[in-house]
C-alpha cells in the first residue's frame, strides 16, 4: 500500500512538472512573451512630377475595391500627398485620375508597414519612363 501511495505522489509531481506548474505555489508560469498587439500602420506618400496631376486613387487587388482618396496632387502645386490608413500586406495599384476622368498609368505596390513612397514621374503617354517605388519603415 505504501508503494501505491508513493507511486501516485510521483505521478502527480511528474504531471505538475510536465504541465509547467510550480510545486510550491501551484501556479503556471508564463511560457511566452505576450504578443505585440500594436497595430501596424501603413501609408502612402504620393509624389507628382513632370506633368502629372489629378486625384489619387488605388485599387486593392485582392478585393477589387477601388478607393478614391479625394486627395488632389499637381506637379506644379501640391506635389505630394500623404494617404493614411491604407491596408498593410496587400498588393494595390495606385494611379492618378485627372479632372476629365483620364487615368494615369498604374503603379503596383506591395504595401509594407511604414511609409510607402510612390513617385509618378510621367503621365501614361510620356516617352520618358521612370518609376521609383520604395518603402521607409517606421521601426
C-alpha positions, 0 to 999 in steps of 0.5 A, a space after each residue: 500500500 505504501 508503494 501505491 501511495 508513493 507511486 501516485 505522489 510521483 505521478 502527480 509531481 511528474 504531471 505538475 512538472 510536465 504541465 509547467 506548474 510550480 510545486 510550491 505555489 501551484 501556479 503556471 508560469 508564463 511560457 511566452 512573451 505576450 504578443 505585440 498587439 500594436 497595430 501596424 500602420 501603413 501609408 502612402 506618400 504620393 509624389 507628382 512630377 513632370 506633368 502629372 496631376 489629378 486625384 489619387 486613387 488605388 485599387 486593392 487587388 485582392 478585393 477589387 475595391 477601388 478607393 478614391 482618396 479625394 486627395 488632389 496632387 499637381 506637379 506644379 502645386 501640391 506635389 505630394 500627398 500623404 494617404 493614411 490608413 491604407 491596408 498593410 500586406 496587400 498588393 494595390 495599384 495606385 494611379 492618378 485620375 485627372 479632372 476629365 476622368 483620364 487615368 494615369 498609368 498604374 503603379 503596383 505596390 506591395 504595401 509594407 508597414 511604414 511609409 510607402 513612397 510612390 513617385 509618378 514621374 510621367 503621365 501614361 503617354 510620356 516617352 520618358 519612363 521612370 518609376 521609383 517605388 520604395 518603402 521607409 519603415 517606421 521601426 
